[in-house]
């Protein structure tokens, strides 16, 4: 029997439908594969740019270390008129297959107050330092009892400091529960965990504090007014402003001469004109990647340098 014309027409339509379906599926697969390949290519390119930016940041770190070593040869003091204290201008990065920009700044971290000074090497509170920290809190119009909670966070015992302290019994009741560190701060960001501290308090304190791995003096040549004012209970804001204006060009050479009328011997002994710890902020842009690195650099008295800590994206 011969197939009717309508049946042949139906069979032809089905064949065309399946042919179109195959074309659509094949095209969809090809588009998906092409998209995945393009995505993988961009991802690979981004990773390459990120790694290149990291290497450029390491190079900036080495260059700054050379600057700091030379500074030790040139002078024994550190002040804001020196080369290291000048912000690194935006410089081009132009090498084989690498094009971008790099900028940065170096900060004397001993121009800030080292929060780990609050306890001695044995982990016990240092009364004089706790008084200074209370004074800073008062200058910032924060509750001075917050100093007790900070001490309890880093001291090695579980005795609650009076009246504002907090030990494990307070932190274990949180959700999620935690415990006191019982060790020095690793970063100022830890303050956000300490009992009594909110975002406003941390933001006020962050530019004035640092967390360094050993007890340090405050560099009177680079410290801001509030840090200098916290060091002694008889120095006024007006006195501090006068000292800061006077130190601008060449820094302070004789601490006793400058601070003798405002501070006692203990306060002056907590000051210095030379620095061991510096913070480097490096920003590199290559392609669409913006890479930020923070480096904690230690410089010994004989000029040798070492990078103690690196943080990517967030300040240590």
PyMOL commands that set and color helices and strands:
alter all, ss='L'
color gray80, all
select helices_A, chain A and resi 5-74+83-85+109-111+115-118+127-139+146-154+168-171+188-193+199-206+225-231+237-246+255-259+265-269
alter helices_A, ss='H'
color red, helices_A
select strands_A, chain A and resi 88-95+98-108+113-114+209-210+218-219+271-272+277-286+289-299+305-312
alter strands_A, ss='S'
color yellow, strands_A
deselect
rebuild
show_as cartoon
